């Protein structure tokens, strides 16, 4: 019967049927709103399938060879890129290594879909999809953690696709650059639309008694990895890079009447760590925090890292050049221990002409005064105090057990 239906329906009709089947499936009922976001089309010029984080495109020849469970898997796969906004959230990983970013996102998605459909085989990663990115070792990891694991394997000279089951080839393409072409307003609107449909879908699914969807539940109540958030903040605000420009022609080629671009190095400026020394942050937490920052700085390479220890005043100012960063966690000497007036930090930086590219404040959040006036991107890493939410910058809550 399935073969007969496949022969009688066009690819467009089968695609619409796959979408309808997904909406009717208990565990995917909550995705109905998400499936309505963006345009969905069948194209002759698309080799497999692709998305820009909003719209979906499916290759005609590729889709024709898939049976119904495989086509449902492909549709779910594209929408699981849209669900957590992969192409916007992880663009910095794409800039670091496009191949590994694509693979990391696909391992995250396929691991979830295979587990969700293990019993009833409603959607299957078989046939033409069988060699896609799937490995059980990545099932409980975030996209960033998977990317870092693949990157480490690549650094050690191993093949990132050398797995016993032969998997490791993304079966779709991700239009990262096209996703960035959306205006800031369009990106904000898309993020809001996705967040709204996730919450509304979960509410509807709950009312009609549909089975829960673990992926959706995790997005509604995320278990935040503080190291991942810290890495993303530093990477997004401090990552520099080399680029070419025609504004300054390369003089080496002028005698040949060739206008060639010159390489320009975009240097990463100073990163400031402002550490609360009022007493609630212990040596162990501080050591783990600084070690993590040091490891991230090995990648983004700021010109220097400055640590400001503060209570009611800035008690100690330490500067580490790139060559000194290896010694940072062990050589630093915390000072202070009085009250907690964080406004002294931006005031100190203004008085001493310190203009960092970003500042990370490590505190318990029990402040005696205001949150201060900051002129650069600021991340507040707040220890054991979920009630504290900064009025400026971004807040990251961390429990002592997370260390």
Secondary structure, DSSP 8 states (H G I E B T S, - for coil): -HHHHHHHS-HHHHHHHHHHHHHHSGGGGGGHHHHTSS-EEEESS-SSEEE-SS-EEEEHHHHHT--HHHHHHHHHHHHHHHHTTHHHHTHHHHHH-HHHHHHHHHHHHHHHHHHHTTTT-SS---GGGTTSS--GGGTTS-HHHHHHHHHHHHHTT--TT--TT-----SSEE-HHHHHTS-HHHHHHHHHHHHHHHHHHHHHHHHTT----HHHHHHHS----HHHHHHHHHHHHH--EEEEESSS--GGGGGGT----EEEEE----EEEEEE-SSSS-HHHHHHHHHHHHHHHHHH--SEEEEEEESSSEEEEEEEEGGGGGGHHHH------S---THHHHHHHHHTT---SEEEEEE-S--SS-----SSEEEEEEES-TT---SSSEEEEE-GGG-
